[in-house]
Amino acid sequence: MFGRVEFRGYDRALFEIPSNIDVEEGKYVICQHEQGLDVGFLLKIYPHDYEKPIGKILRKATDDDMRLKRSNQIKEKESYGPAMKKIEESNLSIKFVDLEIHFDGQHMTFYFISERRVDFRQLVKSLASFFHTRIRMKQIGIRDHAKRIGGYGPCGQEMCCKRFLNNFEAITLQTLKDQNLSMTPQKVSGMCGRLMCCLMYEMDFYDEVSKKFPPLNTHVSTDKYGEGKIVKIDIYNDRVTVQYDKVEENGGLLTHTLDEFNQIKKKKWSFIPKINENSEEEK
């Protein structure tokens, strides 16, 4: 058996559940991984592993464990100010995000953001000397930072990264173009300032449905209307709009249903590669 466990900062990972361990979904458990012991919230139990587990679940969390967890949370708040002062004194080009005292109390993790690699060995010595424990520095990205803070998106729902996302996919401007979405940053950016993760949720649909349509800006030639260019594709209503050079009405724009387009294309249409346009773009 395997269990998905959520930790502070909404980090989630898969753990092995030994056969002699009795745990329940929706309860706190004690986990062991390479960093030591931690208390986490068991989200779900699976009969098989779907990714590599990072450790084992040892047992249910007891009342004493939960008291220790709350005690560590109080110490974290008290430690934030001194930690910030030490980091400022180091004059390193990093942004201190958060700190975490792990369940076993043997080490602390400091989360930070930096645009470049940082030599923080002296800072680690300073922090270890002040807090009298092992120190681990962990560099995270902008989206990881937003995940730790949490919040609500423009949809009114809690941020996806906080609720369920574990890995962040690369999202580019081409994703917006493929979905015919606004290129205005304010409309497509998340709380982290990057393109919203949800833009990828429907990409499989767009990739599949786009196969039925000719490429946008394709040049075409017909016996009836002459030459033209496909200027709009409506995947929701299965329509294709072509701007013809010799059609005077409506600026030369004619809209065809996809069925009509396919019938005409088979009998009268031929696609003309955009050799000249490509050449100009390359220059």
Secondary structure, 3 states (H helix, E strand, C coil): CEEEEECHHHCEEEEECCCCCCCCCCCEEEEEECCEEEEEEEEEEECCCCCCCCEEEEEECCHHHHHHHHHHHHHHHHHHHHHHHHHHHHCCCCEEEEEEECCCCCEEEEEEECCCCCCCHHHHHHHHHHHCCEEEEEECCHHHHHHHHCCECCCCCECHHHHCCCCCCCCCHHHHHHCCCCCCHHHHECCCCCECHHHHCCHHHHHHHHHHCCCCCCEEEECCCEEEEEEEEECCCCEEEEEECCCCHHHHEEEEEHHHHHHHHHHCCEEECCHHHHHHHHC
